[in-house]
């Protein structure tokens, strides 16, 4: 994703996951475990990057690393589209 005017100085690498599951019935969400495992995997990636990569290495990267948790991905990528729209326009 590139923020604002397309300047590469503001570009970031995004690590994202969906945090929703789909179901026809409100009380039954068989995909809830999938959402939980997605969240856990991304949180662990963030923890491992933060704890095992030196700060000097992270500061030396040409792009920043961002983490995102998006809702509505099963329904036309609502969360990620909204995020991209928000960061693309000032």
matplotlib code that plots the C-alpha trace (Angstrom):
import matplotlib.pyplot as plt

x = [0.0, 1.3, 0.1, -0.9, 0.7, 2.4, 5.8, 7.7, 9.1, 5.7, 5.2, 4.8, 4.7, 1.4, 1.0, -2.8, -5.4, -9.2, -10.8, -14.3, -16.1, -19.2, -22.4, -26.0, -27.0, -25.9, -25.3, -23.4, -20.1, -18.1, -15.4, -14.7, -11.6, -10.2, -10.5, -8.8, -5.9, -5.5, -5.3, -2.9, -0.6, -0.4, 0.2, 3.0, 4.6, 4.5, 6.0, 8.7, 9.7, 9.7, 11.7, 14.2, 15.0, 17.3, 15.9, 18.8, 17.8, 14.2, 15.1, 17.4, 14.6, 13.5, 9.8, 8.0, 6.1, 2.4, 0.0, -3.7, -6.8, -9.7, -13.4, -15.8, -13.2, -15.6, -18.1, -16.1, -13.0, -14.9, -12.2, -9.1, -10.8, -11.9, -8.3, -6.8, -9.3, -8.5, -4.7, -4.8, -6.6, -5.4]
y = [0.0, 3.5, 6.4, 9.8, 10.9, 7.7, 8.7, 5.5, 6.9, 6.2, 2.7, -0.2, -3.9, -5.1, -8.5, -8.9, -11.5, -11.7, -12.0, -13.0, -16.2, -16.7, -18.5, -18.5, -18.7, -16.2, -18.8, -21.3, -20.2, -23.2, -21.0, -19.3, -21.5, -20.3, -16.7, -17.5, -19.3, -16.4, -13.9, -16.1, -16.6, -12.9, -12.0, -14.6, -13.2, -9.8, -11.1, -13.0, -10.1, -7.8, -10.1, -11.7, -8.9, -6.2, -2.7, -1.5, -3.9, -2.9, 0.8, 0.0, -1.4, 0.6, 0.0, -0.2, -3.3, -2.9, -5.4, -5.4, -7.4, -7.0, -7.8, -8.5, -10.2, -13.0, -10.5, -8.8, -7.8, -5.0, -4.3, -4.3, -2.2, 0.3, 0.4, 0.9, 3.7, 5.4, 5.3, 6.2, 9.5, 12.3]
z = [0.0, -0.8, 1.3, 0.0, -3.3, -4.4, -3.0, -2.3, 0.9, 2.4, 1.1, 3.5, 3.4, 4.8, 6.6, 7.0, 7.8, 7.9, 11.3, 10.2, 9.5, 7.5, 8.5, 7.5, 11.2, 13.9, 16.6, 14.4, 13.1, 12.0, 10.6, 13.9, 14.4, 11.1, 12.2, 15.5, 13.8, 11.4, 14.2, 16.2, 13.1, 12.4, 16.1, 16.3, 13.1, 14.7, 17.9, 16.1, 13.9, 16.9, 19.1, 16.7, 14.2, 15.6, 15.7, 13.5, 10.8, 10.9, 10.8, 7.8, 5.7, 2.7, 3.7, 7.0, 8.0, 8.9, 10.3, 9.6, 10.8, 8.4, 8.8, 5.9, 3.7, 3.0, 1.6, -1.2, 0.8, 2.6, 5.3, 3.1, 0.4, 3.0, 4.3, 0.9, 0.1, 3.4, 2.9, -0.8, -0.3, 2.2]

ax = plt.figure().add_subplot(projection="3d")
ax.plot(x, y, z, "-o")
ax.set_aspect("equal")
plt.show()
